[in-house]
Amino acid sequence: MSATIGEAMDSKEHGGLGRLRRICRIGAVIGIFLMALALLSLAAYLVEIALSVTDPGFHVDPMDNRGSLISGITGAVEMGTCFYALLLGYRLVKALRDERSPFLENNVRMMRDISITLTISFVATLVLQALLIAVLSPFTYIIDVPLHFLAVAGISYVMYLIFEYGTVLQTESDDFL
């Protein structure tokens, strides 16, 4: 028996969708692991904050006590937003794994939200550091510029634009049929 062109296209399309679903299953497991690491890091930063506040002699080399406090606060903000972005990513991977098509409004919205979350985290970290340095005047503090958040936000934004366009094309195709 020979397959029709439509059946061949369906098979090819499902093959690509099948690979995407397999990758997303693996991505979901990795996402859970990364979220656990982010929560552990958040807990460590909260401990650093608590120790910096309660013990004036506590410090993380080479910073002094106030520098350690700033590091703990900004690190906690970064890890909190990182956890939220990872949670959105996990939900996105699950949706891509389970949905009929990856080009859905909800998926596009999650990509946009990941990009916005990471961009806000980047800006908030810089502003918060500047404010805390001005208020606490630490003797030594290592400034953290989370460029990795900005890079991932940029990549997420590009993916958002691609998926937004794909969603428009999917809608036009569905309406045409």
Contacts in CASP RR format, 6 or more apart in sequence:
PFRMAT RR
TARGET T0000
AUTHOR 0000-0000-0000
METHOD contacts of the structure
MODEL  1
MSATIGEAMDSKEHGGLGRLRRICRIGAVIGIFLMALALLSLAAYLVEIA
LSVTDPGFHVDPMDNRGSLISGITGAVEMGTCFYALLLGYRLVKALRDER
SPFLENNVRMMRDISITLTISFVATLVLQALLIAVLSPFTYIIDVPLHFL
AVAGISYVMYLIFEYGTVLQTESDDFL
3 11 0 8 1.000
17 102 0 8 1.000
20 96 0 8 1.000
20 97 0 8 1.000
20 102 0 8 1.000
21 96 0 8 1.000
21 97 0 8 1.000
24 93 0 8 1.000
24 94 0 8 1.000
24 96 0 8 1.000
24 97 0 8 1.000
25 97 0 8 1.000
27 93 0 8 1.000
28 90 0 8 1.000
28 93 0 8 1.000
28 94 0 8 1.000
28 97 0 8 1.000
31 86 0 8 1.000
31 89 0 8 1.000
31 90 0 8 1.000
31 93 0 8 1.000
32 90 0 8 1.000
34 86 0 8 1.000
35 83 0 8 1.000
35 86 0 8 1.000
35 87 0 8 1.000
35 90 0 8 1.000
38 79 0 8 1.000
38 80 0 8 1.000
38 82 0 8 1.000
38 83 0 8 1.000
38 86 0 8 1.000
39 79 0 8 1.000
39 83 0 8 1.000
41 75 0 8 1.000
41 79 0 8 1.000
41 82 0 8 1.000
42 76 0 8 1.000
42 79 0 8 1.000
42 80 0 8 1.000
42 83 0 8 1.000
45 71 0 8 1.000
45 72 0 8 1.000
45 73 0 8 1.000
45 75 0 8 1.000
45 76 0 8 1.000
45 79 0 8 1.000
46 72 0 8 1.000
46 76 0 8 1.000
48 60 0 8 1.000
48 68 0 8 1.000
48 69 0 8 1.000
48 71 0 8 1.000
48 72 0 8 1.000
49 69 0 8 1.000
49 72 0 8 1.000
49 73 0 8 1.000
49 76 0 8 1.000
51 58 0 8 1.000
51 68 0 8 1.000
52 58 0 8 1.000
52 59 0 8 1.000
52 65 0 8 1.000
52 66 0 8 1.000
52 67 0 8 1.000
52 68 0 8 1.000
52 69 0 8 1.000
52 72 0 8 1.000
53 69 0 8 1.000
55 65 0 8 1.000
56 65 0 8 1.000
57 65 0 8 1.000
58 65 0 8 1.000
58 68 0 8 1.000
59 65 0 8 1.000
59 67 0 8 1.000
59 68 0 8 1.000
60 67 0 8 1.000
60 68 0 8 1.000
60 71 0 8 1.000
62 140 0 8 1.000
62 142 0 8 1.000
63 70 0 8 1.000
63 71 0 8 1.000
63 138 0 8 1.000
63 140 0 8 1.000
63 141 0 8 1.000
63 142 0 8 1.000
64 138 0 8 1.000
64 139 0 8 1.000
64 140 0 8 1.000
64 141 0 8 1.000
65 138 0 8 1.000
66 136 0 8 1.000
66 137 0 8 1.000
66 138 0 8 1.000
66 139 0 8 1.000
66 141 0 8 1.000
67 136 0 8 1.000
67 138 0 8 1.000
67 139 0 8 1.000
67 140 0 8 1.000
67 141 0 8 1.000
69 132 0 8 1.000
69 136 0 8 1.000
69 138 0 8 1.000
70 129 0 8 1.000
70 132 0 8 1.000
70 133 0 8 1.000
70 136 0 8 1.000
70 138 0 8 1.000
70 141 0 8 1.000
71 141 0 8 1.000
71 142 0 8 1.000
71 144 0 8 1.000
73 128 0 8 1.000
73 132 0 8 1.000
74 125 0 8 1.000
74 128 0 8 1.000
74 129 0 8 1.000
74 132 0 8 1.000
74 144 0 8 1.000
75 125 0 8 1.000
75 144 0 8 1.000
77 121 0 8 1.000
77 124 0 8 1.000
77 125 0 8 1.000
77 128 0 8 1.000
78 121 0 8 1.000
78 125 0 8 1.000
78 144 0 8 1.000
78 146 0 8 1.000
78 149 0 8 1.000
81 117 0 8 1.000
81 118 0 8 1.000
81 120 0 8 1.000
81 121 0 8 1.000
81 124 0 8 1.000
81 149 0 8 1.000
82 121 0 8 1.000
82 149 0 8 1.000
84 117 0 8 1.000
85 114 0 8 1.000
85 117 0 8 1.000
85 118 0 8 1.000
85 121 0 8 1.000
85 152 0 8 1.000
88 110 0 8 1.000
88 113 0 8 1.000
88 114 0 8 1.000
88 117 0 8 1.000
89 110 0 8 1.000
89 114 0 8 1.000
91 110 0 8 1.000
92 107 0 8 1.000
92 110 0 8 1.000
92 111 0 8 1.000
92 114 0 8 1.000
95 104 0 8 1.000
95 106 0 8 1.000
95 107 0 8 1.000
95 110 0 8 1.000
96 102 0 8 1.000
96 107 0 8 1.000
99 107 0 8 1.000
101 170 0 8 1.000
102 163 0 8 1.000
103 163 0 8 1.000
103 166 0 8 1.000
103 167 0 8 1.000
103 169 0 8 1.000
103 170 0 8 1.000
104 167 0 8 1.000
104 170 0 8 1.000
105 167 0 8 1.000
107 163 0 8 1.000
107 167 0 8 1.000
108 160 0 8 1.000
108 163 0 8 1.000
108 164 0 8 1.000
108 167 0 8 1.000
111 156 0 8 1.000
111 159 0 8 1.000
111 160 0 8 1.000
111 163 0 8 1.000
112 157 0 8 1.000
112 160 0 8 1.000
112 164 0 8 1.000
114 153 0 8 1.000
114 156 0 8 1.000
114 160 0 8 1.000
115 153 0 8 1.000
115 154 0 8 1.000
115 156 0 8 1.000
115 157 0 8 1.000
115 160 0 8 1.000
116 153 0 8 1.000
117 153 0 8 1.000
118 149 0 8 1.000
118 150 0 8 1.000
118 152 0 8 1.000
118 153 0 8 1.000
118 154 0 8 1.000
118 156 0 8 1.000
119 149 0 8 1.000
119 150 0 8 1.000
119 153 0 8 1.000
119 154 0 8 1.000
121 146 0 8 1.000
121 149 0 8 1.000
122 146 0 8 1.000
122 147 0 8 1.000
122 149 0 8 1.000
122 150 0 8 1.000
122 153 0 8 1.000
125 144 0 8 1.000
125 146 0 8 1.000
125 149 0 8 1.000
126 145 0 8 1.000
129 143 0 8 1.000
129 144 0 8 1.000
133 141 0 8 1.000
END
